[in-house]
Amino acid sequence: MLKKNYLKKGQTCRVTFKYGNEENAKTAVLVGDFNDWNMEACPMKRLKEGSFSVTVPLTVGQSYRFRYVLDGHTWVNEYEADSYIGNTFGGDDSLVSV
């Protein structure tokens, strides 16, 4: 799930990324072109019901590729992404537009 909160000045949007975790993973990380796909930049917090969440400020007027990495090795997309775009690995990346 993606929740967008545009700040008053209109240049930044705080996007909350929430992954439902049907796989029952122990850890999750948000990676994307906004953090150079860095596996340490955006660790997600596990919530009481088992899902994961993290909020990231993004510049308005752009689209960003992203994916979730579960337990350090399983890459998954956001089911409610704004769109999807093919990647160089033969799969798709999720896309968020702000």
C-alpha positions as CSV (number, residue, x, y, z in Angstrom):
1,M,0.0,0.0,0.0
2,L,1.2,3.5,-0.8
3,K,0.1,6.5,1.2
4,K,1.1,10.0,-0.1
5,N,1.3,13.1,2.1
6,Y,2.2,16.2,0.1
7,L,3.8,18.9,2.2
8,K,2.5,22.5,2.1
9,K,5.3,23.9,0.0
10,G,4.6,21.3,-2.6
11,Q,8.2,20.2,-3.4
12,T,8.2,17.1,-1.2
13,C,5.8,14.2,-0.7
14,R,6.2,11.9,2.3
15,V,5.3,8.4,0.9
16,T,4.5,5.6,3.3
17,F,5.3,2.2,1.9
18,K,3.5,-0.6,3.6
19,Y,3.9,-4.3,2.6
20,G,1.4,-6.8,3.9
21,N,3.9,-9.7,4.3
22,E,1.9,-12.7,3.1
23,E,5.3,-14.6,3.1
24,N,5.7,-14.0,6.8
25,A,9.2,-12.6,6.3
26,K,11.3,-11.7,9.3
27,T,12.8,-8.6,7.7
28,A,12.0,-6.2,4.8
29,V,13.9,-3.4,3.1
30,L,12.7,-0.8,0.7
31,V,15.0,-0.3,-2.3
32,G,14.7,1.9,-5.3
33,D,16.3,4.4,-7.6
34,F,15.6,7.1,-4.9
35,N,18.2,5.4,-2.7
36,D,20.5,3.8,-5.4
37,W,19.0,0.4,-4.6
38,N,20.9,0.4,-1.3
39,M,19.8,-2.6,0.9
40,E,20.7,-0.7,4.0
41,A,19.2,2.7,3.3
42,C,15.5,2.1,4.1
43,P,14.9,-0.8,6.5
44,M,11.2,-1.3,7.1
45,K,9.7,-1.6,10.6
46,R,7.7,-4.7,11.3
47,L,4.3,-3.8,12.7
48,K,2.4,-5.8,15.4
49,E,0.1,-7.5,12.8
50,G,3.2,-8.6,10.8
51,S,3.3,-6.1,8.0
52,F,6.2,-3.8,7.3
53,S,6.2,0.0,6.9
54,V,8.6,2.9,6.2
55,T,8.1,6.5,5.2
56,V,10.4,8.2,2.7
57,P,10.4,11.9,1.5
58,L,10.4,12.1,-2.3
59,T,10.7,15.1,-4.7
60,V,7.3,16.0,-6.3
61,G,7.0,15.7,-10.1
62,Q,8.9,12.5,-10.6
63,S,8.3,8.8,-10.8
64,Y,10.5,6.3,-8.9
65,R,11.2,2.6,-9.4
66,F,11.2,0.5,-6.2
67,R,10.8,-3.0,-4.8
68,Y,10.8,-4.7,-1.4
69,V,13.5,-7.2,-0.4
70,L,12.4,-9.8,2.1
71,D,14.8,-11.6,4.4
72,G,17.7,-10.2,2.3
73,H,17.0,-12.2,-0.9
74,T,13.4,-12.3,-2.0
75,W,12.5,-9.4,-4.2
76,V,8.8,-8.5,-4.5
77,N,6.6,-5.7,-6.0
78,E,4.0,-3.6,-4.4
79,Y,0.5,-4.9,-5.5
80,E,-0.9,-1.4,-5.3
81,A,1.9,0.5,-7.1
82,D,0.9,3.4,-9.4
83,S,2.4,1.4,-12.3
84,Y,5.0,-1.2,-13.3
85,I,8.0,-0.9,-15.6
86,G,10.2,-3.6,-17.0
87,N,13.8,-3.9,-15.6
88,T,17.0,-5.3,-17.1
89,F,16.6,-8.6,-15.2
90,G,13.5,-9.6,-17.2
91,G,11.0,-8.7,-14.5
92,D,9.1,-5.7,-13.4
93,D,9.8,-2.9,-10.9
94,S,7.0,-1.1,-9.0
95,L,6.6,2.6,-9.9
96,V,5.4,5.4,-7.6
97,S,4.6,8.8,-9.0
98,V,4.5,11.9,-6.9
